[in-house]
Every structure is written in C-alpha cells, then in structure tokens.
Amino acid sequence: MATDVGRHLTREELEAGLDEIERAPADVGTVELVVCRPAEGEREVLAEGVLDLREGLVGDMWLRRGSRRMPDGSANPDAQLTLMSARVVDLVAAGSRERWALAGDQLYVDFDISVANLPPGTRLALGSAVIEVTPEPHTGCAKFHARFGADAHRFVNTKTHRHLRLRGLNAKVIEPGTVATGDEIRKL
C-alpha cells in the first residue's frame, strides 16, 4: 500500500476546515466507508462488514495483531474498532476519497464524534449492530504522519482540538451484526 500519495495540506488549510467538521450531524449520520485491514499495510474496502463480539470487524487483523498496551500483548478490547469522521479524513486526504483507507481506521462516518456528543459509554446503532464508545484514546501515529503529512498529524493530535476527536475514536461491539456503506449511524 502506498504511504505518501497526494497533496499534504498546510496547517492553515486544515484549520480552515474546522467549521465544516463541526457541522457534522449529532444524532443521526451515515456510514461512508467500511475498511478491513487483513494484514499490516493492507486495506480492503468492503460494501458490507460483519461486526462480531470477539473479532470486531470480521477479517480485520485487530485480534491477531494484539496491543503493546496490554500486559500479555493480547488485543485491547477497548480498541476493537476505530471510527473516524468522514469530514476529517476527507480534509486530511485533500479531498481524495481513494486515500481515506490510508488513515487505518475501519469505519468512516459522517457524524459528530466529539467527546461532548459521544462520551465514553455512548452506544451507537449502525446497520444491524450496536457498538459502544470506549475511553481508550485514538491518536495519530508515524504512519498517519507519513501518509498525510506533519501538519495533518499535528492537527489531529493538538490539545486544543482533542475534544473533537479529529483522529477518531475507539469502540467495541456490544451487539453483533452487519454494517454497510450508506447505513445510518445513530445514538441510542
């Protein structure tokens, strides 16, 4: 998978996109993209994904990869799924929808994912599944930096915008089901 394709926006261009990000719907939104990560560096855009209590997104490497944050190296149950705002990823990808999957998240949603709108413990219905927002922070990494640039990396991680969760949020599956591009996502 390519790591550095497309234009990297400047800090000023990114900051100019904040108003549009903050206009995301707060109660009912749309699943814009479902992406499976079958192996390191691989992305598979799915028309429909299966969300499972044990595996998270079926076929994704989350369970196999494990986590350095867990004492035994097992997968972190509070980081089973990652959701990112479609408005944020569209901004950092300079409007190139083909580059969205490079962000490394599984679900891209046109929805207000800010802490104020979705505090930890909030349950969301999407497709026929239900997920719960966890307190586990989701931050940009070196791969995000390489793919979208230093300014984008700083933009999504800056303390002044942390409440907006520009890099996304972590969640876990509460009720298994399917989720597809175009499905509604709503707070329960």
Number of C-alpha atoms within 10 A of each C-alpha: 8 9 15 16 13 14 14 21 18 15 15 10 15 18 13 12 15 16 9 11 22 16 12 19 16 17 14 17 19 20 22 19 25 23 24 22 20 15 14 11 12 16 18 15 14 15 12 16 23 18 26 18 16 14 20 26 29 18 17 23 18 23 19 13 14 15 16 11 10 11 8 9 11 15 19 18 22 17 21 24 24 21 23 27 27 23 24 27 28 18 25 28 25 18 15 14 14 10 20 22 22 23 22 20 24 25 24 26 28 23 27 24 26 20 16 12 16 21 15 16 12 15 20 21 20 22 23 15 18 22 26 23 24 21 15 14 13 17 17 18 12 10 16 21 18 15 22 25 21 16 18 28 22 13 22 23 19 15 10 9 14 17 14 23 24 24 28 26 26 23 24 25 24 18 15 18 19 18 26 20 20 17 19 19 22 18 17 12
